[in-house]
Amino acid sequence: MDAELSQFFQHLAVERGLAALTLEAYAHDLRDFHEFLTERGREQWAAVSLTDLQEYLTVLEGRGLSARSRSRSVSALRQFFRFLQREELVAANTVELVDSPRLPRRLPKVLGETEVETLLAAPDAATPTGQRDSALLEVLYATGLRVSELVGLTLKQVDLRRGVVRPRGKGSKERVVPMVPQAVAKLQEALANPATRSTGSSW
């Protein structure tokens, strides 16, 4: 079984050109599985069963490994058994029958109140560019527009009287988005300054 592992590692290094750290991760996961199999009397990769794989994942979970680490192990095993099958060293890739552990969904990171205040205060309002950027940040914060929608706004899509903008999103669909008074005031101030309107924006 060691010979097949050595062949696979050589394949990863030479034919696929994987980085040293990636190779090290594969080696760690596969040698750990090899040790697990040896303790259970398995002497050939072809003898590995679905039960072996499921029990191994249970052992990893019992060690306290995260779902991400266990998923990485399954990925390494899947790649290895694909190699063995391609080299006709096993008849089938049993790992394909194993579901990868479900990864927890990460909540999007959001800025705190202090971070938002720092961001909004960052532009130098004494300069035309800073005045423009300050207005854009206020609109971005007030409306939740995508950055691409914000920078693509034209004067025709800005209605200061009603306090709304009409960005075009996916599929070129236009929607009406209200702004808070502070964002409207910042826009009015920026648009009233000819120097600000000549800073390269679409306005």
C-alpha positions in Angstrom: 0.0 0.0 0.0 3.0 2.3 0.6 4.0 1.9 -3.0 0.7 3.2 -4.3 0.9 6.2 -2.0 4.4 7.0 -3.3 3.2 6.7 -6.9 0.3 9.1 -6.2 2.5 11.6 -4.4 4.9 11.6 -7.4 2.0 12.0 -9.7 0.8 15.1 -7.7 4.3 16.6 -7.7 5.4 16.0 -11.3 2.2 15.8 -13.4 0.0 18.1 -11.5 2.7 20.4 -10.1 1.0 20.9 -6.7 2.7 23.2 -4.2 4.7 21.7 -1.3 2.1 22.7 1.3 -0.7 21.0 -0.7 1.4 17.9 -1.1 2.0 17.9 2.7 -1.7 18.1 3.4 -2.5 15.2 1.0 0.3 13.1 2.6 -0.9 13.8 6.1 -4.5 12.8 5.3 -3.7 9.7 3.3 -1.0 8.3 5.6 -3.4 8.8 8.5 -6.1 6.8 6.6 -3.4 4.2 5.8 -2.6 3.8 9.5 -6.3 3.5 10.2 -6.6 0.7 7.7 -3.5 -1.1 8.9 -5.0 -1.3 12.4 -8.1 -3.0 10.9 -6.0 -5.6 9.0 -6.5 -4.1 5.5 -3.5 -5.0 3.3 -4.7 -3.7 -0.1 -6.5 -0.6 -1.3 -8.9 -2.7 -3.3 -10.1 -4.2 0.1 -11.3 -0.8 1.4 -15.1 -0.8 1.9 -17.7 1.9 2.3 -18.0 0.9 5.9 -14.2 1.5 6.4 -14.6 5.0 5.0 -17.6 5.8 7.1 -16.0 4.6 10.2 -12.8 6.6 9.4 -14.9 9.8 9.1 -16.5 8.9 12.5 -13.0 8.6 14.0 -12.0 12.0 12.6 -15.1 13.6 14.0 -14.4 11.9 17.4 -10.9 13.6 17.3 -12.7 16.9 17.2 -11.8 17.7 13.6 -13.9 20.4 12.0 -16.2 19.7 9.1 -13.8 21.6 6.8 -10.9 19.4 7.8 -12.9 16.2 7.4 -14.1 17.5 4.0 -10.5 18.0 3.0 -9.7 14.4 4.0 -12.6 13.1 1.8 -11.3 15.2 -1.1 -7.8 13.7 -0.7 -9.2 10.2 -0.6 -11.4 10.8 -3.6 -8.5 12.0 -5.6 -6.3 9.1 -4.5 -8.9 6.5 -5.4 -9.5 8.1 -8.8 -5.8 7.7 -9.4 -5.9 4.1 -8.3 -8.8 3.4 -10.6 -7.1 5.1 -13.5 -4.0 3.0 -12.9 -6.3 -0.1 -12.7 -5.2 -0.8 -9.1 -8.8 -0.8 -7.9 -12.0 -1.8 -9.7 -14.1 1.1 -8.4 -13.7 4.4 -6.5 -15.6 3.6 -3.3 -15.0 7.1 -2.0 -17.5 8.5 -4.6 -20.2 6.9 -2.5 -19.2 9.0 0.5 -20.8 12.4 1.1 -18.5 15.2 2.1 -19.3 16.6 5.6 -21.6 19.6 5.3 -19.7 22.9 5.9 -21.4 25.4 8.1 -22.7 28.5 6.3 -20.8 31.6 7.2 -22.7 34.7 7.9 -21.5 37.7 5.9 -19.2 40.0 7.8 -20.6 43.5 8.4 -18.9 46.7 9.6 -19.5 47.9 13.1 -20.9 51.4 13.9 -17.4 52.8 14.6 -16.0 51.3 11.4 -18.8 52.8 9.4 -18.2 56.2 10.9 -14.5 56.0 10.2 -15.1 55.0 6.6 -17.6 57.8 6.0 -15.2 60.3 7.5 -12.2 59.1 5.5 -12.6 61.3 2.4 -11.1 64.9 2.6 -14.2 67.0 2.1 -12.0 70.0 1.5 -11.1 68.7 -2.0 -13.4 68.1 -5.0 -12.4 64.4 -5.1 -13.0 64.0 -1.4 -16.3 65.7 -1.6 -17.4 63.4 -4.4 -16.2 60.3 -2.6 -17.9 61.4 0.6 -21.2 61.7 -1.3 -20.7 58.3 -2.9 -20.0 56.6 0.4 -23.1 58.1 2.0 -25.2 56.9 -0.9 -23.6 53.4 -0.7 -24.2 53.2 3.0 -27.8 54.6 2.8 -29.0 52.4 -0.1 -27.1 49.2 0.0 -26.3 49.4 -3.7 -23.7 47.2 -5.3 -20.5 49.1 -5.9 -20.9 48.5 -9.7 -24.4 50.0 -9.5 -23.2 53.0 -7.6 -20.3 54.0 -9.9 -22.6 53.4 -12.9 -25.2 55.9 -11.8 -25.9 58.8 -14.1 -27.6 62.1 -13.3 -30.8 60.8 -15.0 -30.9 58.0 -12.4 -30.6 60.4 -9.4 -33.8 62.2 -8.3 -32.9 64.6 -5.5 -36.3 66.1 -5.2 -37.9 62.7 -4.4 -34.7 61.5 -2.6 -34.3 58.3 -4.6 -31.9 56.7 -7.1 -32.8 54.3 -9.9 -29.9 51.9 -10.4 -29.8 49.2 -13.1 -29.1 45.8 -11.6 -28.8 42.3 -13.0 -30.6 41.9 -16.3 -30.5 45.7 -16.8 -33.6 45.9 -14.5 -34.1 49.3 -13.0 -35.4 49.7 -9.4 -36.2 52.6 -7.2 -34.1 52.9 -4.0 -34.8 55.6 -1.4 -32.0 57.6 0.3 -31.8 59.1 3.7 -31.8 62.9 4.0 -28.1 63.0 4.9 -27.2 61.1 1.6 -29.4 63.5 -0.4 -27.7 66.5 1.2 -24.2 65.2 0.5 -25.2 64.6 -3.2 -26.7 68.1 -3.5 -23.5 69.6 -2.1 -21.3 67.6 -4.4 -23.4 68.2 -7.5 -23.5 71.9 -6.8 -19.7 72.1 -7.0 -18.5 72.2 -10.7 -15.1 71.0 -9.6 -16.6 67.9 -8.1 -18.5 67.1 -11.2 -15.3 67.2 -13.2 -13.4 64.5 -11.2 -14.1 61.7 -13.6 -17.4 60.3 -12.3 -20.3 59.6 -14.6 -22.0 62.7 -13.2 
